[in-house]
């Protein structure tokens, strides 16, 4: 039976996301080259994704079935994957250069992230639920860091929603440093955007790197 009440609630919440925007982001950075001490994983293998891996991403994950992975690759974004058997159990994307991001899935607000030529931005890391707790995230992160070290990338950035405690814990364990905070409040046409950091240099990094699209 079609649930009109649930449909109405969904439409109301969807519209509210476009009327009221309340986002609080944290910017982290990691100086490179860096050494990540992670042992060889007994169950998985990690690698930089090639064309076949991109095809497997589209086959295995619904979000990539409409060409999103191909689009990212064409934009010079890199994907690192971990396989358990023949199944992708974890993936992590790295952007080189300017990109866009959403603080949360299906969020109405789009942010523009500007990366200088010698830096990179880590985003959209995901572990398949049945493989969580096996250390695949750090395992793939080491593969990504080793690659960026060889390419002489000088700094890696990550942006995390302040309410996303698992991701905050993860980036802290990976050795990232908190640069500062970006706070956006928007109600209809009223808009407030604030950058908060401990030093003037970090404040300038925040303003230079992250801007609001709307």
DOKOL-42191 format. One record per residue: residue number from 0; x, y, z of N, C-alpha, C in turn. Coordinates in pm, 1 decimal. Example, Ala and Ser with C-alpha at 12.3 -4.5 7.8 and 13.67 -1.06 7.14 Angstrom:
0; 1319.0; -569.0; 780.0; 1230.0; -450.0; 780.0; 1320.0; -330.0; 780.0;
1; 1285.0; -225.0; 708.0; 1367.0; -106.0; 714.0; 1290.0; 3.0; 787.0;
% end
This chain:
0; 84.6; -120.7; 0.0; 0.0; 0.0; 0.0; 87.4; 124.8; 0.0;
1; 53.0; 221.5; -81.7; 131.8; 344.6; -93.3; 109.4; 431.2; 29.2;
2; 212.2; 469.2; 96.8; 204.1; 545.6; 221.4; 214.4; 694.6; 190.3;
3; 99.8; 761.4; 183.0; 97.3; 904.4; 150.3; 161.9; 987.3; 260.3;
4; 145.9; 944.0; 385.2; 203.1; 1019.0; 496.5; 355.1; 1018.1; 489.3;
5; 414.4; 902.1; 461.9; 559.9; 892.4; 451.4; 610.7; 974.1; 333.8;
6; 537.4; 970.8; 221.2; 576.6; 1048.0; 103.9; 572.9; 1196.8; 132.6;
7; 469.9; 1241.2; 202.7; 457.3; 1382.4; 236.4; 570.1; 1426.4; 329.6;
8; 604.1; 1341.1; 427.6; 712.7; 1372.5; 520.5; 845.5; 1385.2; 446.7;
9; 868.6; 1293.2; 351.7; 992.3; 1296.6; 272.9; 1001.8; 1425.7; 192.7;
10; 891.2; 1467.2; 129.2; 891.7; 1589.6; 48.9; 915.9; 1712.6; 135.1;
11; 857.2; 1713.2; 253.4; 876.3; 1827.3; 344.1; 1022.0; 1837.9; 386.8;
12; 1081.9; 1724.7; 427.2; 1220.9; 1725.3; 471.5; 1315.0; 1762.5; 357.7;
13; 1284.3; 1714.1; 235.4; 1366.4; 1747.2; 119.7; 1364.5; 1896.3; 92.1;
14; 1245.4; 1956.4; 95.8; 1234.7; 2100.2; 71.3; 1302.1; 2181.9; 180.8;
15; 1291.9; 2133.5; 305.9; 1355.5; 2205.5; 415.6; 1505.8; 2210.5; 400.0;
16; 1565.8; 2106.9; 339.6; 1710.6; 2105.7; 319.4; 1755.3; 2218.9; 228.2;
17; 1665.8; 2262.4; 140.5; 1700.3; 2372.0; 48.2; 1669.8; 2508.2; 109.4;
18; 1579.9; 2513.1; 208.0; 1543.3; 2639.5; 271.3; 1637.2; 2671.5; 387.1;
19; 1664.9; 2569.3; 469.1; 1751.2; 2586.0; 585.7; 1879.5; 2506.4; 564.7;
20; 1993.7; 2575.8; 567.1; 2123.3; 2509.6; 557.2; 2201.3; 2543.0; 684.4;
21; 2247.1; 2438.7; 752.6; 2321.1; 2455.8; 877.2; 2434.3; 2354.8; 874.3;
22; 2552.8; 2399.4; 834.8; 2665.1; 2307.8; 820.7; 2786.5; 2359.2; 897.2;
23; 2854.1; 2266.9; 961.2; 2973.1; 2299.0; 1040.6; 3080.8; 2198.8; 1001.1;
24; 3180.0; 2244.9; 926.0; 3283.4; 2157.7; 870.8; 3417.2; 2180.5; 939.4;
25; 3498.9; 2075.6; 941.0; 3635.3; 2083.4; 993.5; 3732.2; 2051.7; 880.7;
26; 3833.4; 2136.4; 864.3; 3937.9; 2112.0; 764.4; 4062.2; 2058.5; 835.2;
27; 4113.9; 1945.7; 784.2; 4234.8; 1884.5; 836.9; 4341.3; 1881.3; 728.2;
28; 4469.1; 1882.2; 769.5; 4576.2; 1864.2; 671.5; 4683.4; 1769.4; 725.8;
29; 4756.8; 1710.0; 633.0; 4864.5; 1616.6; 665.6; 4984.3; 1651.5; 579.8;
30; 5097.0; 1684.6; 643.7; 5218.9; 1718.4; 570.4; 5279.3; 1591.6; 510.8;
31; 5319.8; 1600.7; 384.2; 5384.0; 1490.4; 314.3; 5527.3; 1530.6; 276.5;
32; 5620.2; 1435.0; 262.8; 5596.8; 1290.4; 270.6; 5570.1; 1245.7; 414.4;
33; 5492.1; 1139.0; 426.2; 5457.6; 1082.6; 556.6; 5476.8; 931.8; 551.6;
34; 5509.0; 876.6; 666.6; 5524.7; 730.9; 675.4; 5408.3; 673.3; 754.2;
35; 5333.5; 583.9; 694.3; 5221.8; 517.1; 759.6; 5263.1; 374.1; 789.8;
36; 5264.8; 340.4; 918.7; 5311.3; 208.2; 960.4; 5192.9; 111.8; 969.1;
37; 5164.7; 44.8; 858.2; 5058.5; -54.3; 853.3; 5113.6; -182.5; 792.0;
38; 5090.8; -294.7; 859.4; 5142.1; -422.3; 811.2; 5061.2; -471.5; 691.3;
39; 5119.9; -561.6; 616.3; 5049.3; -624.9; 504.9; 4922.3; -690.5; 556.2;
40; 4810.2; -665.7; 488.2; 4682.1; -720.0; 533.6; 4669.0; -864.7; 488.2;
41; 4635.9; -956.1; 580.6; 4628.8; -1098.2; 544.0; 4510.9; -1135.1; 455.5;
42; 4407.0; -1050.7; 453.6; 4285.4; -1085.5; 380.5; 4265.4; -1004.9; 252.9;
43; 4336.0; -892.9; 239.2; 4304.6; -799.4; 130.9; 4428.7; -758.4; 53.0;
44; 4404.9; -706.0; -66.7; 4510.6; -641.7; -144.5; 4461.4; -502.1; -182.3;
45; 4550.8; -404.1; -176.3; 4515.1; -265.0; -205.8; 4589.4; -218.3; -329.3;
46; 4525.7; -129.2; -407.0; 4586.9; -83.3; -531.6; 4520.6; 44.9; -578.8;
47; 4589.7; 115.4; -668.7; 4530.9; 228.1; -739.9; 4438.1; 171.4; -846.9;
48; 4315.6; 218.4; -850.5; 4215.4; 162.4; -941.4; 4252.8; 185.8; -1087.6;
49; 4236.4; 81.7; -1169.1; 4252.7; 93.1; -1314.0; 4114.8; 85.6; -1379.6;
50; 4109.0; 75.1; -1511.9; 3981.1; 74.8; -1583.1; 3889.5; -39.7; -1539.2;
51; 3947.1; -156.4; -1516.6; 3865.5; -269.5; -1472.8; 3807.6; -246.7; -1333.7;
52; 3887.0; -184.8; -1245.4; 3838.3; -155.6; -1110.6; 3725.0; -53.2; -1114.1;
53; 3736.0; 46.5; -1202.6; 3629.3; 145.8; -1217.3; 3501.9; 78.1; -1266.0;
54; 3516.2; -18.2; -1358.2; 3400.6; -94.6; -1404.3; 3339.3; -174.0; -1288.9;
55; 3422.6; -232.2; -1204.1; 3373.3; -308.9; -1090.0; 3303.3; -218.9; -988.2;
56; 3353.0; -96.2; -970.4; 3286.1; -1.2; -881.8; 3143.0; 24.1; -928.5;
57; 3128.1; 46.3; -1060.4; 2995.6; 73.1; -1116.6; 2904.8; -49.4; -1104.2;
58; 2961.4; -166.6; -1112.8; 2882.1; -289.7; -1103.2; 2840.4; -318.7; -959.6;
59; 2928.1; -287.5; -864.2; 2904.4; -326.7; -725.8; 2829.9; -221.8; -644.0;
60; 2851.4; -91.9; -674.4; 2793.6; 14.2; -592.3; 2696.8; 97.6; -675.3;
61; 2576.5; 113.2; -623.9; 2471.1; 183.9; -698.0; 2509.5; 327.8; -729.7;
62; 2580.6; 396.0; -639.8; 2613.9; 537.3; -660.6; 2701.8; 559.7; -782.6;
63; 2772.8; 454.4; -827.8; 2862.8; 468.6; -942.1; 2803.3; 416.6; -1073.3;
64; 2677.9; 374.4; -1072.3; 2620.3; 308.2; -1190.1; 2582.3; 403.2; -1302.8;
65; 2584.3; 531.9; -1278.7; 2549.5; 628.4; -1383.3; 2671.4; 707.5; -1429.8;
66; 2786.9; 646.9; -1417.4; 2907.3; 708.4; -1472.6; 2983.7; 799.1; -1378.9;
67; 2949.0; 801.1; -1250.2; 3016.7; 891.7; -1157.6; 3165.7; 860.5; -1147.0;
68; 3200.6; 731.7; -1138.4; 3342.4; 696.0; -1126.7; 3419.9; 738.0; -1250.9;
69; 3364.5; 712.7; -1370.2; 3429.9; 755.1; -1494.9; 3448.5; 906.2; -1499.3;
70; 3346.8; 978.8; -1455.2; 3354.0; 1125.0; -1453.8; 3466.7; 1172.8; -1362.9;
71; 3478.4; 1110.8; -1246.1; 3583.9; 1150.7; -1153.2; 3722.9; 1122.2; -1210.5;
72; 3739.0; 1008.6; -1274.0; 3868.4; 973.8; -1333.1; 3907.0; 1075.9; -1440.4;
73; 3810.9; 1119.5; -1520.7; 3837.2; 1219.0; -1624.0; 3874.3; 1353.6; -1563.6;
74; 3833.3; 1378.3; -1439.1; 3866.0; 1502.6; -1369.2; 3997.6; 1492.2; -1290.2;
75; 4077.2; 1389.4; -1320.0; 4207.6; 1367.9; -1255.8; 4195.5; 1323.4; -1111.5;
76; 4083.3; 1267.3; -1074.0; 4068.9; 1211.4; -940.4; 4116.9; 1066.3; -941.5;
77; 4175.5; 1026.2; -830.8; 4229.9; 891.2; -817.4; 4145.0; 810.6; -720.5;
78; 4134.5; 681.4; -746.5; 4061.2; 593.8; -656.0; 4152.2; 479.1; -613.1;
79; 4158.7; 456.9; -483.1; 4234.3; 344.4; -428.5; 4135.2; 244.2; -370.4;
80; 4153.0; 117.6; -400.7; 4057.2; 15.3; -359.7; 4128.0; -98.0; -286.6;
81; 4051.2; -167.0; -203.3; 4098.2; -289.4; -138.6; 4003.0; -401.4; -177.5;
82; 4059.3; -511.0; -222.2; 3980.8; -628.8; -257.8; 3991.8; -733.5; -146.8;
83; 3881.2; -796.4; -117.3; 3879.2; -919.5; -39.3; 3822.1; -1024.6; -132.3;
84; 3905.4; -1114.1; -176.8; 3864.6; -1204.0; -283.3; 3846.1; -1124.7; -411.6;
85; 3731.7; -1137.5; -474.9; 3702.3; -1064.6; -597.8; 3608.8; -947.1; -574.3;
86; 3586.4; -913.5; -449.3; 3492.4; -806.6; -415.4; 3566.5; -685.1; -361.1;
87; 3527.6; -565.9; -408.8; 3582.7; -442.5; -353.9; 3522.5; -423.1; -215.1;
88; 3609.2; -421.0; -113.3; 3562.4; -409.1; 24.3; 3577.6; -267.1; 78.7;
89; 3663.7; -188.3; 15.0; 3686.1; -50.4; 59.6; 3735.8; 31.8; -58.4;
90; 3693.9; 160.1; -63.4; 3750.2; 251.7; -162.2; 3772.0; 388.0; -99.0;
91; 3866.6; 462.0; -156.3; 3897.3; 597.9; -111.5; 3936.5; 679.8; -233.5;
92; 3878.9; 800.8; -244.8; 3908.2; 888.7; -358.0; 4003.6; 999.9; -315.5;
93; 4089.7; 1038.2; -408.7; 4184.7; 1148.0; -388.9; 4170.1; 1245.0; -506.3;
94; 4151.2; 1373.2; -476.2; 4139.6; 1476.1; -580.4; 4271.1; 1552.1; -592.1;
95; 4312.1; 1576.0; -715.1; 4427.7; 1659.7; -744.9; 4375.3; 1782.4; -818.8;
96; 4378.3; 1897.1; -756.2; 4323.3; 2016.3; -818.8; 4184.7; 2049.6; -765.1;
97; 4118.9; 2145.1; -825.8; 3989.7; 2194.4; -778.8; 3882.3; 2088.0; -789.3;
98; 3794.4; 2083.3; -689.7; 3684.4; 1987.9; -691.5; 3566.3; 2045.8; -613.8;
99; 3457.3; 1971.0; -608.7; 3338.3; 2011.0; -533.1; 3306.0; 1901.0; -433.6;
100; 3235.7; 1936.6; -325.8; 3199.6; 1835.9; -227.7; 3070.7; 1874.8; -157.9;
101; 3004.0; 1772.7; -103.3; 2889.6; 1790.9; -16.2; 2928.5; 1740.8; 121.6;
102; 2890.7; 1816.0; 225.0; 2928.0; 1777.3; 360.6; 2861.3; 1646.5; 401.0;
103; 2739.6; 1623.2; 351.7; 2665.5; 1503.2; 383.9; 2599.9; 1449.5; 256.8;
104; 2573.1; 1317.7; 250.4; 2503.7; 1262.9; 133.8; 2369.3; 1331.8; 112.5;
105; 2340.3; 1366.1; -11.5; 2213.7; 1429.9; -51.6; 2196.4; 1568.9; 8.6;
106; 2303.8; 1628.1; 61.2; 2294.0; 1764.2; 113.9; 2265.2; 1861.6; 0.8;
107; 2190.2; 1965.9; 32.7; 2151.5; 2061.9; -70.3; 2265.9; 2155.8; -106.1;
108; 2359.4; 2171.9; -14.1; 2463.2; 2272.8; -33.7; 2589.1; 2212.9; -94.6;
109; 2646.6; 2284.8; -191.3; 2768.7; 2242.3; -258.1; 2882.5; 2336.7; -219.8;
110; 2998.1; 2277.4; -185.7; 3116.7; 2354.5; -154.4; 3220.0; 2337.0; -264.2;
111; 3294.9; 2441.2; -292.3; 3405.2; 2432.1; -388.0; 3535.8; 2425.0; -309.2;
112; 3618.1; 2325.4; -341.7; 3745.3; 2305.8; -273.4; 3858.5; 2329.9; -372.9;
113; 3942.5; 2427.2; -344.7; 4053.9; 2462.1; -432.7; 4184.1; 2404.6; -376.6;
114; 4249.5; 2321.3; -455.0; 4373.5; 2257.7; -414.4; 4487.6; 2313.8; -498.5;
115; 4597.2; 2354.8; -433.3; 4710.6; 2404.5; -511.1; 4779.1; 2286.1; -581.5;
116; 4861.8; 2313.0; -682.5; 4918.6; 2206.3; -766.4; 4999.4; 2101.5; -691.1;
117; 5051.4; 2136.7; -573.7; 5135.0; 2042.1; -498.9; 5060.7; 1973.0; -385.3;
118; 4927.3; 1987.1; -381.4; 4848.9; 1928.6; -273.9; 4741.2; 1836.7; -329.2;
119; 4675.7; 1763.3; -238.7; 4568.5; 1671.6; -276.7; 4460.1; 1675.3; -168.8;
120; 4344.3; 1621.1; -202.9; 4228.8; 1622.6; -113.0; 4168.6; 1482.9; -106.7;
121; 4160.0; 1426.3; 12.6; 4105.0; 1292.1; 32.5; 3956.5; 1301.4; 65.3;
122; 3874.3; 1220.7; -4.2; 3729.7; 1228.3; 18.3; 3664.0; 1095.5; -18.1;
123; 3539.9; 1081.3; 21.3; 3455.7; 967.0; -15.9; 3525.6; 833.5; 8.6;
124; 3557.5; 807.7; 135.4; 3612.9; 677.5; 174.2; 3499.7; 592.7; 231.3;
125; 3493.6; 466.9; 189.9; 3381.3; 381.8; 230.3; 3426.9; 237.1; 244.4;
126; 3381.5; 173.0; 352.4; 3406.2; 30.7; 373.2; 3273.3; -43.4; 370.5;
127; 3265.6; -147.5; 292.1; 3145.5; -231.1; 287.6; 3118.1; -283.5; 429.4;
128; 2993.2; -270.1; 478.0; 2962.7; -303.1; 618.3; 3016.7; -437.6; 666.8;
129; 3007.7; -540.6; 585.7; 3050.4; -673.3; 631.7; 3201.1; -683.3; 652.2;
130; 3277.2; -583.8; 602.0; 3423.0; -586.8; 615.8; 3475.0; -481.1; 712.1;
131; 3386.3; -415.2; 783.4; 3430.2; -314.2; 878.8; 3494.7; -380.4; 1001.0;
132; 3590.2; -309.3; 1059.6; 3660.4; -362.6; 1174.7; 3781.9; -445.8; 1139.2;
133; 3814.5; -456.0; 1009.8; 3928.6; -536.0; 965.3; 4052.8; -451.5; 936.2;
134; 4041.5; -320.2; 954.1; 4156.1; -233.7; 929.0; 4180.1; -202.0; 783.1;
135; 4076.3; -212.8; 699.6; 4093.5; -186.4; 556.7; 4117.2; -38.8; 527.8;
136; 4055.2; 50.3; 607.9; 4074.4; 193.6; 586.6; 4220.1; 234.3; 596.3;
137; 4287.2; 205.4; 708.1; 4430.3; 237.9; 719.1; 4515.7; 167.5; 613.9;
138; 4477.7; 46.0; 576.7; 4551.5; -31.4; 477.3; 4550.7; 39.5; 341.9;
139; 4433.6; 87.6; 300.1; 4422.4; 160.2; 173.1; 4484.5; 299.3; 185.6;
140; 4470.4; 360.8; 302.5; 4529.0; 493.4; 323.3; 4680.9; 488.7; 304.5;
141; 4745.5; 383.9; 354.5; 4890.0; 369.1; 335.9; 4925.0; 359.9; 188.0;
142; 4845.0; 286.4; 111.1; 4868.7; 274.3; -32.7; 4859.5; 411.1; -99.9;
143; 4760.2; 490.0; -59.0; 4742.6; 623.5; -116.2; 4858.6; 715.4; -78.5;
144; 4901.0; 710.0; 48.8; 5010.9; 795.2; 94.8; 5140.8; 759.4; 23.3;
145; 5167.4; 630.2; 7.2; 5289.1; 587.7; -63.7; 5289.7; 642.4; -207.0;
146; 5174.0; 640.0; -271.1; 5162.9; 692.5; -408.1; 5188.0; 843.0; -410.1;
147; 5125.7; 917.0; -318.3; 5141.3; 1062.6; -314.7; 5284.8; 1101.5; -279.1;
148; 5349.5; 1023.5; -192.3; 5490.6; 1048.8; -159.8; 5577.1; 1039.6; -285.5;
149; 5552.6; 937.0; -366.4; 5631.3; 918.4; -489.3; 5605.9; 1031.2; -589.2;
150; 5484.4; 1086.4; -588.1; 5450.4; 1195.9; -678.7; 5492.5; 1331.7; -622.5;
151; 5555.6; 1330.2; -505.6; 5606.2; 1451.0; -439.7; 5495.3; 1551.8; -408.2;
152; 5379.0; 1500.9; -373.7; 5271.1; 1586.7; -323.4; 5309.9; 1631.9; -182.8;
153; 5293.5; 1759.4; -153.8; 5345.6; 1814.4; -28.9; 5244.9; 1815.3; 85.4;
154; 5114.7; 1807.3; 53.3; 5015.0; 1814.7; 160.3; 4885.0; 1747.4; 116.4;
155; 4821.0; 1680.6; 212.3; 4693.1; 1614.3; 187.7; 4588.9; 1673.9; 281.1;
156; 4472.0; 1708.2; 226.4; 4364.8; 1768.9; 304.9; 4245.2; 1674.4; 315.4;
157; 4165.7; 1695.1; 419.5; 4039.7; 1622.6; 437.2; 3939.6; 1715.2; 503.5;
158; 3813.7; 1705.1; 463.7; 3706.5; 1785.7; 521.8; 3605.1; 1691.7; 583.5;
159; 3567.7; 1718.7; 708.7; 3477.1; 1629.9; 782.7; 3367.5; 1713.2; 847.2;
160; 3245.2; 1663.0; 842.8; 3136.2; 1726.5; 915.5; 3163.9; 1714.6; 1065.8;
161; 3141.3; 1822.3; 1140.3; 3174.3; 1822.4; 1282.7; 3097.3; 1717.3; 1360.9;
162; 2981.0; 1675.5; 1311.8; 2901.3; 1574.9; 1381.1; 2939.0; 1431.9; 1343.1;
163; 3032.1; 1417.3; 1249.8; 3072.1; 1284.3; 1203.0; 3190.1; 1234.3; 1286.4;
164; 3160.9; 1185.8; 1406.4; 3266.1; 1146.0; 1499.3; 3351.6; 1029.6; 1447.8;
165; 3294.6; 928.0; 1383.4; 3380.5; 820.1; 1331.5; 3487.0; 871.4; 1234.6;
166; 3449.2; 967.2; 1147.5; 3546.1; 1020.7; 1051.7; 3649.8; 1108.7; 1120.7;
167; 3607.8; 1184.1; 1222.3; 3701.3; 1267.7; 1297.2; 3804.7; 1180.4; 1367.7;
168; 3759.5; 1072.1; 1428.8; 3851.6; 979.1; 1495.0; 3947.4; 917.7; 1393.4;
169; 3893.7; 882.8; 1275.1; 3975.9; 819.1; 1171.3; 4087.1; 912.7; 1123.6;
170; 4053.8; 1038.3; 1091.4; 4156.8; 1129.8; 1039.9; 4257.5; 1164.9; 1148.7;
171; 4213.9; 1167.2; 1274.0; 4306.8; 1193.6; 1384.2; 4407.5; 1079.6; 1396.4;
172; 4359.3; 956.1; 1385.7; 4449.4; 840.7; 1392.0; 4544.6; 837.8; 1272.1;
173; 4499.1; 890.7; 1159.1; 4583.6; 891.9; 1039.4; 4691.2; 999.5; 1044.2;
174; 4687.3; 1085.4; 1145.8; 4792.9; 1184.5; 1164.2; 4760.3; 1323.9; 1113.4;
175; 4636.4; 1348.0; 1074.0; 4598.3; 1481.2; 1026.4; 4600.3; 1583.1; 1140.0;
176; 4619.3; 1708.4; 1102.0; 4615.4; 1822.5; 1193.8; 4490.8; 1905.0; 1164.5;
177; 4422.7; 1950.3; 1268.7; 4306.0; 2036.6; 1250.2; 4351.2; 2176.0; 1209.3;
178; 4306.5; 2220.4; 1092.1; 4339.4; 2354.8; 1042.6; 4240.1; 2456.3; 1098.2;
179; 4110.6; 2423.9; 1090.0; 4009.2; 2516.9; 1138.3; 3868.7; 2471.7; 1103.5;
180; 3773.0; 2561.8; 1123.1; 3631.7; 2530.1; 1107.0; 3565.8; 2625.6; 1008.2;
181; 3466.9; 2573.8; 937.6; 3385.1; 2655.3; 847.1; 3240.0; 2637.6; 890.2;
182; 3172.3; 2747.0; 919.7; 3035.7; 2741.3; 970.3; 2944.2; 2818.4; 876.2;
183; 2844.4; 2750.2; 821.1; 2748.9; 2812.7; 729.3; 2608.6; 2805.7; 788.9;
184; 2541.4; 2919.3; 789.0; 2401.0; 2926.3; 829.7; 2325.3; 2998.2; 718.7;
185; 2221.3; 2935.4; 665.5; 2143.0; 3000.5; 560.6; 1995.5; 2971.7; 580.5;
186; 1915.9; 3077.6; 582.2; 1770.3; 3066.6; 588.2; 1714.9; 3152.9; 476.8;
187; 1659.7; 3088.9; 374.3; 1612.1; 3158.3; 255.0; 1727.6; 3242.5; 198.7;
188; 1714.1; 3374.6; 193.1; 1818.0; 3458.8; 134.8; 1919.9; 3508.5; 237.4;
189; 1890.2; 3488.3; 366.7; 1985.9; 3529.5; 469.6; 2096.0; 3425.7; 478.6;
190; 2221.3; 3471.6; 482.6; 2334.9; 3380.6; 478.4; 2449.5; 3431.0; 565.9;
191; 2504.8; 3340.3; 647.2; 2618.6; 3373.1; 731.8; 2725.4; 3265.9; 713.0;
192; 2847.6; 3307.9; 677.6; 2958.5; 3215.8; 656.5; 3077.2; 3262.6; 740.8;
193; 3126.3; 3174.8; 829.5; 3235.9; 3209.9; 918.6; 3349.4; 3108.7; 906.6;
194; 3472.1; 3159.0; 916.4; 3591.9; 3075.7; 918.2; 3660.8; 3096.2; 1053.7;
195; 3692.7; 2985.9; 1121.5; 3754.7; 2994.1; 1253.9; 3882.2; 2910.8; 1255.5;
196; 3993.2; 2971.7; 1297.8; 4120.3; 2901.1; 1307.7; 4203.2; 2963.1; 1419.4;
197; 4306.0; 2888.4; 1465.6; 4388.3; 2935.6; 1576.2; 4490.4; 3039.0; 1531.3;
198; 4533.4; 3032.7; 1405.6; 4635.7; 3124.8; 1357.2; 4586.5; 3198.0; 1232.5;
199; 4648.3; 3311.8; 1204.6; 4613.9; 3389.9; 1086.1; 4644.7; 3310.4; 959.3;
200; 4754.5; 3234.7; 961.2; 4791.4; 3154.8; 844.6; 4685.2; 3049.4; 814.0;
201; 4636.5; 2980.6; 917.5; 4532.4; 2879.6; 896.4; 4401.2; 2943.6; 851.9;
202; 4372.2; 3062.5; 903.5; 4252.6; 3135.6; 861.8; 4258.0; 3164.6; 712.4;
203; 4373.0; 3203.3; 664.9; 4390.2; 3233.0; 522.4; 4378.4; 3105.9; 438.2;
204; 4427.4; 2994.2; 490.6; 4415.2; 2865.5; 420.7; 4268.3; 2829.2; 404.7;
205; 4191.8; 2844.4; 510.3; 4048.3; 2813.1; 505.8; 3977.5; 2894.0; 398.5;
206; 3999.2; 3023.8; 398.9; 3930.7; 3112.9; 304.6; 3974.4; 3087.5; 160.0;
207; 4101.2; 3053.7; 142.1; 4152.5; 3030.8; 7.8; 4101.3; 2897.6; -48.2;
208; 4093.0; 2795.9; 37.7; 4062.7; 2661.8; -9.5; 3914.4; 2634.3; -28.1;
209; 3831.6; 2682.4; 64.2; 3692.3; 2640.3; 68.6; 3601.1; 2760.3; 51.8;
210; 3513.4; 2753.7; -47.1; 3416.5; 2860.3; -69.7; 3278.8; 2800.3; -90.7;
211; 3178.8; 2882.9; -63.7; 3040.1; 2839.7; -75.5; 2988.8; 2868.0; -216.9;
212; 2914.2; 2770.7; -272.3; 2860.4; 2786.6; -407.5; 2726.8; 2857.8; -408.2;
213; 2663.5; 2866.5; -294.7; 2530.3; 2929.0; -291.4; 2503.8; 2990.2; -155.9;
% end
